[in-house]
Each structure stands twice: as C-alpha cells, then as structure tokens.
Amino acid sequence: MNRNVIISLAGLGITAVAEQVPESAIVTDPAKIIQSTTYDLGGRLLTIQELTKEAMTMPLVPVPVAESPATGVRPPFRLQRHASISLGTQIYKRANQPTRSFITYHIPGQPSPVTFWSSADWSLIAGIGRLTAQDGTNWQLFCMPSIHDLDRMTFRRQTMQAPAIPDMPAGASTYQIVSGNPSPEQMAPIALYHAYYDTHLAELQVVQQARLAEQQRLAAEALANPPEKKDITVQFRILSPEEIVLPTTSTVNTPE
C-alpha cells in the first residue's frame, strides 16, 4: 500500500495544505494528471503529480494578518529572566576510572568559546534542561553530548591517542579552564548545573538507565520487525488567481 499525501499550493507558495489520505483518494485518472515524475529512493518510489482543478477541490483559506499592537501598551512586567547556555560536550569514559567531560562553552558576544574540563558526567547533565538560579534567571541548557569509550577507541584504532585528561579532585564537581578567560558571572550557569548534578546524581543515573533500556528495546523491536518500505505518492495543484483569498487590511486605533 502506498503512503499518500495531497498538497495544495496557492500562487507562489502563499498557502500550503498537506495531509495523509487513504490510497483510494489518490487520483489515478490520466486525464486529471497534468504531469507526473517518479524518483527511485532506493527500495521505494516517490511519485510527484500535478493535478487539474477538477481533480482537487480545495477550500479557500485566507492568510491571517498580524495586527500591530497599540502604542503605549506595555507587556506585563516579569520578575523572571530567561537565558540559554550552549555547550559542545565530549565525554570520555574508561573502565574503573571516573568519567571526565571536555566542554566547549559558547558565550554570547565572545569571539571565541571557552573550553574547560569538568569532573562531572555531562551525558547525565545534558538531560536536565532548564534550571532556575537564585537570582530568578531561568537557564535553558542546549547540550549535545558525544560519548567516547577510551578502551574501545584504543583497541579499534591504535593510531588514536587519548586526550590528556588532567587530574581532578574527587568529591563535588569542579572544572579546569583550558582556554579563555571567563568571568565568575559567565561561569555561574556551569556551577548551577554542577550543583544540581551533585545533588541529584542518583536519580539522573536512574533516568539515563531507563532511557538506554528503552533505546535498546526499540532497537531490538525494529530489528525483529523491520519497517516496510512504502512507496510515496504526492499530488498537488496550483490555485488559480480567483481562488486565492488575499488578506484584508485591518486598522488599529492608537491612542493620541
């Protein structure tokens, strides 16, 4: 059975509507198909067909107009501030040794990132998301960890050298700056996530184990029941000018 999609386009992409429809709804009458092109995607086919007006009747959907807010009206005052922290994270693991993380910290407005080693396992911190600091700032973490098993890397690729991981004290999470000269304020969110990690380490480990178990379950299920590759048929038509509903202009009264 094909997986079918019907699309309508207004003018030069002014509006677009897409939906998955049953195979019986796909137009097969050659007289109603203006042109048809088929691509081989490797195991399945993608067919794109332009239809006539008679083959597809579309409801008129006007484009909404965004009204400008009245002058003199201010948004409600909020005590909480929102900020984001973007990190590149390389996590190094080795049997019977503590995990260490090499962080590339992109600070807004800085020409080059700050890099540092962390004694925390940032594969666990990456799943925390948002934390609120004592000053009310809501920090949102954007972190995509890359995990390296040093034992397997050395075994599989003898030419690959392990990074020079510095000695770091046991106990509470800490960091060592490699490059850059960040201020204490710029490193405050790092300390915030380190503190959360130290306090909630056990539950973060439970969450990660559950996530890994679910990934393994889904991988085994996909291996036992591989998804069937289905052909795709995309049908569309270009709306004529009289079918296009232009947005109406609305006026906003502003206080004098």
C-alpha positions in Angstrom: 0.0 0.0 0.0 1.3 3.5 -0.9 1.7 6.2 1.7 -0.1 9.1 0.0 0.0 12.8 0.5 -2.2 15.5 -1.1 -0.8 19.1 -1.2 -2.4 22.3 -2.4 -0.3 25.4 -3.3 -1.6 28.9 -3.7 0.3 31.1 -6.1 4.0 31.1 -5.2 3.6 29.2 -2.0 1.3 31.7 -0.3 -0.5 28.8 1.4 0.1 25.1 1.6 -2.0 22.3 2.9 -0.8 18.7 3.3 -2.5 15.6 4.6 -2.1 11.9 4.5 -5.0 10.3 2.7 -6.1 6.7 2.0 -5.0 5.1 -1.2 -8.5 5.2 -2.6 -8.4 9.1 -2.5 -5.4 9.3 -4.8 -6.3 10.5 -8.3 -5.5 7.9 -11.0 -7.4 9.2 -14.0 -4.7 10.2 -16.6 -6.9 13.0 -17.9 -6.7 14.7 -14.5 -2.9 14.4 -14.1 -1.0 17.3 -15.8 2.4 15.8 -15.2 4.0 13.0 -13.2 7.6 12.4 -12.2 8.8 9.3 -10.3 12.1 9.1 -8.3 13.7 5.9 -7.1 14.7 6.4 -3.4 16.3 3.0 -3.1 13.8 0.4 -2.1 10.7 2.6 -2.7 9.4 5.1 -5.2 8.5 8.8 -4.8 5.9 9.9 -7.4 5.0 13.7 -7.7 2.0 14.6 -9.7 0.4 17.9 -10.6 -3.4 17.7 -10.9 -6.1 19.7 -12.7 -8.5 21.9 -10.9 -11.3 19.4 -11.4 -9.3 16.7 -9.8 -8.8 18.5 -6.5 -11.2 21.0 -4.9 -9.6 23.0 -2.1 -11.4 25.2 0.5 -10.5 28.9 0.4 -8.2 29.6 3.3 -7.3 33.3 3.8 -3.9 34.3 5.1 -4.3 35.8 8.6 -3.0 39.3 9.1 -0.9 40.1 12.2 -2.2 43.2 13.8 0.3 45.7 15.2 -0.1 46.3 19.0 -1.5 49.7 20.1 1.1 52.2 21.0 1.6 53.0 24.7 0.7 49.4 25.7 3.5 47.6 27.6 3.8 43.9 28.2 3.3 42.7 31.7 6.3 43.0 33.9 8.0 39.7 34.7 10.4 39.1 37.6 12.0 36.1 36.0 14.7 36.4 33.3 15.4 33.8 30.7 18.8 32.9 29.3 20.3 30.0 27.4 23.6 28.2 27.6 25.0 26.4 24.6 27.7 23.8 25.0 29.7 21.3 22.9 30.5 18.3 25.1 33.0 15.5 24.6 32.6 12.8 27.3 35.4 10.3 27.9 34.8 7.1 29.8 37.3 4.3 30.8 36.8 1.2 32.9 37.5 1.7 36.6 38.2 5.4 36.1 35.9 8.4 36.7 34.2 10.0 33.7 35.6 13.3 32.5 34.0 15.8 30.2 35.6 18.3 27.9 33.3 21.3 27.3 33.3 24.0 24.6 31.3 26.8 26.0 29.9 29.4 23.5 29.3 32.6 25.4 27.2 35.2 23.5 29.2 38.2 22.4 32.5 36.5 22.8 34.7 36.0 19.6 35.9 32.6 20.7 34.5 29.9 23.0 35.7 29.0 26.5 37.0 25.4 26.9 37.3 23.5 30.1 37.5 20.1 31.7 34.7 19.0 34.1 34.8 16.3 36.6 31.0 15.7 36.1 29.5 13.3 33.6 27.8 15.7 31.2 25.9 12.9 29.5 23.7 13.0 32.6 23.6 16.8 32.8 22.5 17.1 29.2 19.1 15.7 30.0 18.4 18.2 32.8 17.2 21.0 30.6 16.0 24.1 32.5 17.2 25.3 35.9 16.4 28.4 37.9 19.2 30.3 39.6 18.9 32.1 42.9 18.6 35.5 41.1 15.5 34.2 39.3 17.1 33.6 35.9 15.7 30.6 34.1 18.7 28.9 32.4 17.9 26.6 29.4 20.7 24.1 28.5 21.4 23.2 24.9 24.0 20.4 25.0 24.6 17.5 22.5 27.0 15.1 24.2 29.4 12.9 22.3 30.5 9.9 24.3 33.9 8.3 23.8 34.9 4.9 25.2 38.6 5.2 25.6 39.1 1.5 26.0 37.3 0.6 22.7 38.9 3.6 20.8 42.4 2.4 21.7 41.5 -1.2 20.8 39.9 -0.4 17.4 42.2 2.4 16.3 45.8 2.1 17.5 46.7 5.4 16.0 44.1 7.3 18.0 45.6 8.9 21.1 43.6 9.6 24.2 43.3 13.2 25.3 45.4 14.5 28.1 42.8 14.4 30.9 44.0 16.4 33.9 43.9 15.1 37.4 40.8 16.4 39.1 39.8 16.1 42.8 37.2 13.7 43.9 34.0 14.9 45.6 31.9 17.9 44.4 32.0 18.6 40.7 34.6 21.1 39.6 36.2 22.4 36.4 39.6 23.4 35.0 39.8 26.1 32.3 41.8 25.2 29.2 41.3 28.3 27.1 39.6 31.7 27.5 39.2 33.9 30.5 35.6 33.8 31.6 34.3 35.9 34.4 32.6 34.3 37.5 29.3 35.5 36.2 29.8 33.8 32.9 30.7 30.5 34.7 27.7 30.8 37.1 25.4 28.6 35.0 28.1 25.9 34.8 28.3 26.0 38.6 24.5 25.8 38.8 24.3 22.6 36.7 27.3 21.1 38.6 25.4 21.7 41.9 22.2 20.1 40.6 24.3 17.1 39.3 25.9 16.6 42.7 22.6 16.7 44.5 20.5 14.6 42.1 23.2 12.2 40.7 21.4 9.0 41.8 18.1 9.9 40.1 19.9 11.2 37.0 21.6 7.8 36.7 18.2 6.0 37.0 16.7 8.2 34.3 19.6 7.5 32.0 19.5 3.8 32.6 15.7 3.8 31.8 16.4 5.8 28.6 19.1 3.4 27.5 16.9 0.4 28.2 14.1 1.9 26.1 16.5 2.6 23.2 17.7 -1.0 23.3 14.1 -2.2 23.4 13.2 -0.1 20.4 16.3 -1.2 18.5 15.6 -4.9 19.2 12.0 -4.4 18.1 13.0 -2.7 14.9 15.5 -5.5 14.2 12.9 -8.2 14.7 10.2 -6.3 12.8 11.9 -4.1 10.2 9.5 -1.4 8.9 8.1 -2.0 5.4 9.3 0.4 2.8 6.3 2.0 1.2 6.0 4.0 -2.0 5.0 7.6 -1.6 2.7 9.5 -3.9 2.5 13.3 -3.7 -0.3 15.1 -5.6 -0.7 18.8 -5.8 -2.2 21.6 -7.9 -1.6 25.3 -8.3 -4.6 27.5 -7.3 -5.8 30.0 -9.9 -5.8 33.7 -9.1 -9.6 33.8 -8.4 -9.2 31.1 -5.8 -6.6 33.0 -3.7 -8.2 35.0 -0.9 -6.0 38.0 -0.3 -5.7 39.2 3.3 -7.8 42.1 4.4 -6.2 45.2 5.8 -7.2 46.0 9.4 -6.6 49.2 11.1 -5.6 49.6 14.7 -6.7 52.7 16.6 -3.8 54.1 18.6 -4.3 56.5 21.5 -3.4 60.1 20.9 
